[in-house]
């Protein structure tokens, strides 16, 4: 396998790192390094000070870290060159390495080699990319949990339970001519039911995981000039939307993300709901309804008690979503506004929030209400939540197989058909971690989304 190199740090830092990995990593790095000792002679897992040389000319003072297989990130002999963060210097070091026998690494190739060399399974490798991309504490903790192998351990437990069933079923197939039964169907049915429940729980966690990874969608709706755009700006702590007293200023959706209590929320300001003959504004209003259908939480901004018809229409459109009623412009009230007793239902009255977006009043209370409405489970670095679409699809196929197995155990279908359902379930679970032969196109697709140098 060829020796690869790449810049492994983001542009613009004071320090930059060039990573080298492969059979000839130490030999090639030594050709351009000048220190008190040759890199070949220094002990493994040590750091050497010296210079990177282009012929007789010094390029930079550097620190070089040396790692020997299999105790490195990739499982191969590796070198990491820490130099000054100048893009010129970093590119020059990479070019010198290439001139001396290295090849430019492809996106994710270091982590791909770590997987191929058994340093991590496929789900852990994917967690590396998620950890790099994590933008909040929740997504960080989930990725870290997966990288540490918690998800892999959970899958290994499920596969071990399935293998118990499979071994007994396969044994019956070996003695099919003797018409003997080694497996208690009642016990197998109970165990299969437990496995189904756990797989179902993992599948259900995907909606939460996907929302945490991409940002929980919160749409802000209401009539024109009730303060939706001002509220968006306050929640984002930025003047993202134009604020005007003119009705219909917002004609298209405007969205951006912010973090509340370590969780990313994606706030979407929409065109004001009203009857109008303006063609462009009507298109914006149609998009408002589209965004409402995609949202998990709806902030209905009002500045006066809505009519029965308005409340019923909003309730109907927000079925299956968390609806928070936000009474804005509380600064204009001579006294605290009366809680609408009708037409809002009791649960909605409980979610009624009084704020003044203009004067940034009671926004912290609203943020707490939004976070509570998201109904986020407690998340830490040991949490097991599915965030990857590939994992979700594999678990879905596994669930179909285990359901077929349960049906077969219940109806007494032939043992060879039960065995086939078991094999399918075991195969789909193994595909998540790469425990069985993984197609090259699958690996290429996974690692192509990584950054170069990782």
Phi, psi and omega per residue, in radians:
X1 nan 2.370 -3.059
X2 -1.179 2.759 3.087
X3 -1.559 2.291 -3.038
X4 -2.036 2.755 3.088
X5 -2.566 2.720 3.102
X6 -2.990 2.745 2.986
X7 -1.279 2.276 -3.044
X8 -1.967 0.163 3.136
X9 -2.180 2.731 -3.127
X10 -1.219 2.655 -3.133
X11 -1.229 2.467 3.011
X12 1.845 -0.098 -3.138
X13 -1.450 2.898 3.131
X14 -1.242 -0.542 -3.139
X15 -2.093 2.449 3.054
X16 -2.176 2.626 -3.112
X17 -2.160 2.282 3.010
X18 -1.891 2.216 -3.090
X19 -1.832 2.422 3.108
X20 -2.252 2.375 -3.133
X21 -2.575 2.423 3.108
X22 2.492 3.066 -3.067
X23 -0.980 -0.675 -3.064
X24 -1.792 0.307 -3.048
X25 -1.002 -0.818 -3.075
X26 -1.240 -0.733 3.140
X27 -1.085 -0.790 -3.118
X28 -1.165 -0.777 3.131
X29 -1.079 -0.625 -3.119
X30 -1.157 -0.465 -3.133
X31 -1.158 -0.465 -3.110
X32 -1.945 0.142 -3.092
X33 -1.925 2.388 3.062
X34 -2.214 1.955 3.127
X35 -2.414 -2.967 3.139
X36 -1.189 -0.479 3.108
X37 -2.379 2.724 3.049
X38 -1.193 2.535 3.085
X39 -1.075 -0.471 3.131
X40 -1.173 -0.536 -3.043
X41 -1.603 -0.366 -3.077
X42 -1.292 2.646 -3.139
X43 -1.116 2.675 3.064
X44 -1.159 2.684 3.090
X45 1.078 0.670 3.072
X46 -2.210 2.880 -3.125
X47 -2.052 2.264 -3.123
X48 -1.991 2.452 3.045
X49 -1.699 2.448 3.112
X50 -3.108 -2.712 -3.114
X51 -2.274 2.573 2.958
X52 -1.564 2.247 -3.027
X53 -1.992 2.397 2.965
X54 -1.921 1.572 -2.986
X55 1.207 -2.098 3.120
X56 -1.685 -0.024 -3.087
X57 -1.722 2.305 3.100
X58 -1.355 2.368 3.110
X59 -1.664 -0.772 -3.105
X60 -2.942 2.665 2.925
X61 -1.358 2.339 -3.028
X62 -2.429 2.881 2.920
X63 -2.042 2.279 -3.097
X64 -2.046 2.210 3.091
X65 -1.769 2.376 -3.076
X66 -2.020 2.287 3.119
X67 -2.275 2.435 3.110
X68 -1.905 2.538 3.058
X69 -1.105 2.513 0.045
X70 -1.665 0.136 -3.028
X71 -1.595 1.101 3.046
X72 -2.483 3.042 -3.120
X73 -1.030 -0.765 -3.098
X74 -1.539 -0.222 -3.029
X75 1.470 0.080 3.140
X76 -2.013 2.932 2.942
X77 -1.008 2.327 -3.046
X78 -2.481 2.687 3.063
X79 -2.385 2.418 3.033
X80 -2.136 2.126 -3.089
X81 -1.809 1.980 3.120
X82 -1.698 2.037 -3.115
X83 -2.302 -3.096 3.085
X84 -1.188 2.648 -2.945
X85 -1.383 0.157 3.088
X86 -1.008 2.268 3.129
X87 -1.096 -0.578 3.084
X88 -1.082 -0.836 -3.114
X89 -1.090 -0.817 -3.113
X90 -1.061 -0.806 3.131
X91 -1.131 -0.627 3.127
X92 -1.139 -0.750 3.120
X93 -1.076 -0.787 3.122
X94 -1.074 -0.761 -3.136
X95 -1.094 -0.708 3.107
X96 -1.112 -0.685 3.107
X97 -1.120 -0.747 3.121
X98 -1.120 -0.737 3.131
X99 -1.078 -0.424 -3.097
X100 -1.773 0.178 2.994
X101 2.165 -0.070 3.104
X102 -1.430 2.916 2.990
X103 -2.146 2.489 3.083
X104 -1.069 2.229 -3.132
X105 -1.203 2.549 3.026
X106 -1.441 2.863 3.108
X107 -0.959 2.230 3.074
X108 1.283 0.164 -3.008
X109 -1.229 -0.534 3.090
X110 -1.133 -0.782 3.129
X111 -1.220 -0.610 3.082
X112 -1.064 -0.723 3.106
X113 -1.172 -0.627 3.082
X114 -1.050 -0.703 3.097
X115 -1.174 -0.854 -3.096
X116 -1.109 -0.499 3.138
X117 -1.619 0.165 3.034
X118 1.347 0.299 3.125
X119 -1.375 -0.378 3.105
X120 -2.786 2.762 3.071
X121 -1.540 3.129 -2.991
X122 -1.179 -0.671 3.131
X123 -1.161 -0.604 3.070
X124 -1.197 -0.673 3.104
X125 -1.071 -0.739 3.106
X126 -1.141 -0.541 3.126
X127 -1.165 -0.450 3.096
X128 -1.056 -0.819 3.126
X129 -1.117 -0.703 3.127
X130 -1.136 -0.659 -3.135
X131 -1.158 -0.724 3.106
X132 -1.108 -0.666 -3.068
X133 -1.503 -0.112 -3.056
X134 -1.064 2.287 -3.074
X135 -1.974 0.014 3.129
X136 -2.674 2.989 -3.059
X137 -1.118 -0.698 -3.087
X138 -1.091 -0.865 -3.130
X139 -1.177 -0.555 3.078
X140 -1.116 -0.823 -3.096
X141 -1.139 -0.676 3.127
X142 -1.141 -0.800 3.137
X143 -1.118 -0.706 3.141
X144 -1.136 -0.687 3.094
X145 -1.067 -0.750 -3.136
X146 -1.202 -0.688 3.125
X147 -1.111 -0.607 3.133
X148 -1.342 -0.092 3.041
X149 1.659 0.197 -3.123
X150 -1.136 -0.727 3.113
X151 -1.173 -0.725 3.118
X152 -1.064 -0.715 3.128
X153 -1.120 -0.709 3.102
X154 -1.066 -0.781 3.134
X155 -1.167 -0.659 3.121
X156 -1.101 -0.668 3.103
X157 -1.113 -0.759 3.118
X158 -1.101 -0.763 -3.131
X159 -1.151 -0.630 3.112
X160 -1.116 -0.705 3.098
X161 -1.150 -0.696 3.110
X162 -1.159 -0.645 3.135
X163 -1.133 -0.543 3.066
X164 -1.081 -0.763 3.102
X165 -1.154 -0.798 -3.058
X166 -1.070 -0.726 -3.101
X167 -1.088 -0.684 3.129
X168 -1.236 -0.690 3.124
X169 -1.159 -0.760 3.130
X170 -1.119 -0.603 3.113
X171 -1.125 -0.694 3.086
X172 -1.099 -0.647 3.120
X173 -1.128 -0.645 3.133
X174 -1.131 -0.495 -3.117
X175 -1.986 0.551 -3.056
X176 -1.063 -0.549 -3.110
X177 -1.248 -0.440 3.131
X178 -1.462 -0.133 3.125
X179 0.952 0.901 3.099
X180 -1.955 2.769 -3.135
X181 -2.181 2.128 3.128
X182 -1.744 -0.282 -3.013
X183 -1.938 2.240 3.032
X184 -1.306 1.933 -3.054
X185 -1.064 -0.583 -3.139
X186 -1.154 -0.771 3.121
X187 -1.171 -0.705 3.110
X188 -1.100 -0.684 3.129
X189 -1.122 -0.702 3.115
X190 -1.135 -0.778 -3.135
X191 -1.152 -0.718 3.111
X192 -1.096 -0.646 3.100
X193 -1.121 -0.684 3.109
X194 -1.137 -0.720 3.122
X195 -1.130 -0.742 3.109
X196 -1.024 -0.769 -3.129
X197 -1.059 -0.720 -3.095
X198 -1.231 -0.721 3.110
X199 -1.114 -0.687 3.111
X200 -1.079 -0.730 3.115
X201 -1.081 -0.754 3.109
X202 -1.093 -0.715 3.112
X203 -1.103 -0.739 -3.138
X204 -1.139 -0.459 -3.128
X205 -1.263 -0.238 -3.075
X206 -1.117 -0.664 -3.139
X207 -1.075 -0.708 3.076
X208 -1.189 -0.798 -3.120
X209 -1.074 -0.740 -3.139
X210 -1.137 -0.726 3.132
X211 -1.136 -0.720 3.135
X212 -1.160 -0.589 -3.108
X213 -1.306 -0.700 -3.047
X214 -1.749 -0.262 -3.068
X215 1.838 2.254 -3.129
X216 -1.272 2.121 -3.068
X217 -1.311 2.176 3.113
X218 -2.189 2.029 -3.126
X219 -1.750 2.405 3.132
X220 -1.826 2.053 -3.088
X221 -2.226 2.880 3.115
X222 2.682 3.111 3.117
X223 -1.194 2.967 3.061
X224 -1.165 2.531 3.047
X225 1.110 0.485 3.018
X226 -1.647 -0.072 3.072
X227 1.814 0.405 -3.116
X228 -1.124 -0.820 -3.104
X229 -1.161 -0.666 3.082
X230 -1.097 -0.727 3.118
X231 -1.104 -0.747 3.101
X232 -1.001 -0.815 -3.134
X233 -1.062 -0.684 -3.139
X234 -1.182 -0.747 -3.120
X235 -1.167 -0.600 -3.136
X236 -1.523 -0.183 -3.075
X237 0.996 0.698 -3.107
X238 -2.798 2.591 3.108
X239 -1.455 1.298 -3.079
X240 -1.405 -0.669 -3.067
X241 -1.914 2.580 3.070
X242 -1.293 2.289 3.130
X243 -1.926 2.224 -3.102
X244 -2.626 2.678 3.051
X245 -1.360 -0.168 -3.115
X246 -1.323 2.253 3.135
X247 -1.132 2.445 3.065
X248 1.383 0.406 3.136
X249 -1.098 -0.792 3.122
X250 -1.464 2.008 -3.094
X251 -1.989 -0.115 3.107
X252 -2.466 2.836 -3.132
X253 -1.278 2.483 3.090
X254 -2.185 2.264 -3.095
X255 -2.463 2.680 3.076
X256 -2.869 2.951 -3.069
X257 -1.965 2.714 3.003
X258 -2.626 2.909 -3.081
X259 -1.928 2.307 3.054
X260 -2.176 2.103 3.130
X261 0.910 0.702 3.070
X262 1.424 0.121 -3.132
X263 -2.110 2.395 -3.141
X264 -1.467 2.264 3.054
X265 -2.042 2.420 3.113
X266 -1.850 1.805 -3.098
X267 -1.554 2.391 -3.074
X268 -2.221 1.974 3.038
X269 -1.510 2.475 -3.037
X270 -2.261 2.916 3.084
X271 -1.112 2.477 -3.129
X272 -1.115 2.467 -3.120
X273 -1.453 2.004 3.074
X274 -2.875 2.887 3.057
X275 -1.485 2.273 -3.105
X276 -2.652 2.692 3.072
X277 -1.660 -0.043 -3.124
X278 -1.277 2.074 -3.059
X279 -1.073 -0.810 -3.101
X280 -1.136 -0.742 3.136
X281 -1.130 -0.630 3.109
X282 -1.134 -0.629 3.069
X283 -1.100 -0.717 3.094
X284 -1.092 -0.675 3.135
X285 -1.168 -0.670 3.070
X286 -1.073 -0.687 3.121
X287 -1.193 -0.525 3.067
X288 -1.019 -0.815 3.135
X289 -1.154 -0.594 3.086
X290 -1.132 -0.766 3.133
X291 -1.138 -0.610 3.100
X292 -1.099 -0.666 -3.133
X293 -1.179 -0.453 -3.103
X294 -1.614 -0.214 -3.016
X295 -1.420 2.701 3.021
X296 -1.652 -0.555 3.137
X297 -2.256 2.407 3.102
X298 -2.052 2.158 3.004
X299 -1.711 1.908 3.120
X300 -1.640 1.829 -3.078
X301 -1.545 2.194 3.116
X302 -2.280 2.757 3.023
X303 -2.211 0.164 3.046
X304 -2.802 2.872 -3.111
X305 -1.132 2.183 -3.121
X306 -1.269 2.804 3.094
X307 -1.339 2.903 3.092
X308 -1.002 -0.757 -3.100
X309 -1.125 -0.743 3.141
X310 -1.113 -0.758 -3.117
X311 -1.142 -0.767 3.141
X312 -1.125 -0.699 3.135
X313 -1.133 -0.722 3.130
X314 -1.170 -0.731 3.109
X315 -1.058 -0.734 -3.120
X316 -1.144 -0.701 -3.094
X317 -1.299 -0.377 -3.080
X318 -1.791 0.318 3.087
X319 -1.008 2.275 -3.139
X320 1.454 0.049 3.119
X321 -2.102 2.845 3.044
X322 -1.521 2.086 -3.124
X323 -1.870 2.073 3.051
X324 -1.924 2.177 3.118
X325 -1.619 2.092 -3.055
X326 -1.925 1.906 3.114
X327 -1.513 1.775 -3.069
X328 -1.578 3.006 3.104
X329 1.102 0.635 3.108
X330 -1.124 -0.326 3.116
X331 -1.173 -0.348 -3.133
X332 -1.508 -0.134 -3.129
X333 -1.464 2.370 3.091
X334 -1.257 -0.483 3.035
X335 -2.404 2.990 3.133
X336 -1.036 2.217 -3.082
X337 -1.030 2.528 3.136
X338 -1.200 2.362 3.075
X339 -1.172 2.205 3.133
X340 -1.103 2.124 3.092
X341 -1.462 -0.471 3.102
X342 -2.570 2.478 0.247
X343 -1.706 0.154 -3.087
X344 -1.320 2.421 3.139
X345 -1.315 2.888 -3.099
X346 -1.002 -0.810 3.114
X347 -1.042 -0.651 3.138
X348 -1.242 -0.615 3.092
X349 -1.105 -0.588 3.107
X350 -1.182 -0.416 -3.139
X351 -1.717 0.154 -3.104
X352 -1.250 2.228 -3.112
X353 -2.051 2.234 3.094
X354 -1.750 2.148 -3.108
X355 -2.478 2.935 2.884
X356 -2.260 1.727 -3.123
X357 -1.089 -0.631 -3.088
X358 -1.077 -0.696 -3.091
X359 -1.858 0.248 3.051
X360 0.980 0.759 -3.085
X361 -1.788 2.256 3.089
X362 1.111 0.410 3.096
X363 -1.226 -0.560 3.133
X364 -1.118 -0.677 3.099
X365 -1.126 -0.679 3.103
X366 -1.145 -0.736 3.114
X367 -1.055 -0.708 3.095
X368 -1.083 -0.697 3.129
X369 -1.162 -0.666 3.110
X370 -1.141 -0.766 3.127
X371 -1.087 -0.749 3.127
X372 -1.114 -0.664 -3.133
X373 -1.159 -0.472 3.129
X374 -1.199 -0.358 3.068
X375 0.928 0.908 -3.121
X376 -1.375 2.233 3.069
X377 -1.184 2.801 3.103
X378 -1.111 2.222 -3.052
X379 -2.138 2.293 3.015
X380 -2.491 -3.046 -3.038
X381 -1.240 -0.023 3.074
X382 -1.888 0.024 -3.104
X383 -1.205 2.525 3.087
X384 -2.025 1.770 -3.126
X385 -2.299 2.268 -3.121
X386 -1.348 2.191 3.129
X387 -2.151 -0.160 -3.003
X388 -1.795 2.237 -3.118
X389 -1.072 -0.656 3.120
X390 -1.085 -0.723 3.102
X391 -1.140 -0.702 -3.139
X392 -1.077 -0.771 -3.128
X393 -1.130 -0.723 3.132
X394 -1.134 -0.726 3.102
X395 -1.135 -0.628 3.106
X396 -1.097 -0.761 3.096
X397 -1.132 -0.660 3.111
X398 -1.115 -0.715 3.130
X399 -1.095 -0.733 3.108
X400 -1.051 -0.714 -3.126
X401 -1.193 -0.736 -3.119
X402 -1.227 -0.569 3.055
X403 -1.166 -0.679 3.075
X404 -1.129 -0.657 3.102
X405 -1.110 -0.785 3.138
X406 -1.092 -0.738 3.108
X407 -1.106 -0.709 3.128
X408 -1.143 -0.713 3.099
X409 -1.133 -0.605 -3.107
X410 -1.300 -0.571 -3.051
X411 -1.776 -0.105 3.077
X412 1.318 0.657 3.124
X413 -1.233 2.859 -3.097
X414 -1.014 2.622 -3.070
X415 -1.064 -0.626 -3.104
X416 -1.139 -0.545 3.090
X417 -1.279 -0.637 3.061
X418 -1.077 -0.744 -3.124
X419 -1.083 -0.643 -3.135
X420 -1.169 -0.728 3.087
X421 -1.084 -0.679 3.125
X422 -1.145 -0.771 3.137
X423 -1.055 -0.730 -3.137
X424 -1.093 -0.770 -3.128
X425 -1.124 -0.767 3.115
X426 -1.095 -0.696 -3.125
X427 -1.139 -0.770 -3.089
X428 -1.206 -0.617 3.075
X429 -1.194 -0.687 3.129
X430 -1.153 -0.502 -3.123
X431 -1.114 -0.463 -3.120
X432 -1.155 -0.777 -3.095
X433 -1.644 -0.110 -3.092
X434 1.337 0.437 -3.096
X435 -1.183 -0.390 3.055
X436 -2.007 3.119 -3.109
X437 -1.018 2.128 -3.099
X438 -1.798 2.236 -3.135
X439 -0.970 2.479 -3.107
X440 -1.042 -0.635 -3.123
X441 -1.151 -0.532 3.084
X442 -1.169 -0.792 3.112
X443 -1.093 -0.747 -3.141
X444 -1.063 -0.747 -3.135
X445 -1.138 -0.724 -3.107
X446 -1.128 -0.892 -3.003
X447 -1.423 -0.225 3.097
X448 -1.180 -0.330 -3.136
X449 -1.536 -0.060 3.101
X450 -1.372 2.852 3.022
X451 -1.442 2.688 3.072
X452 -1.171 2.397 -3.126
X453 1.765 -0.132 3.093
X454 -2.163 nan nan
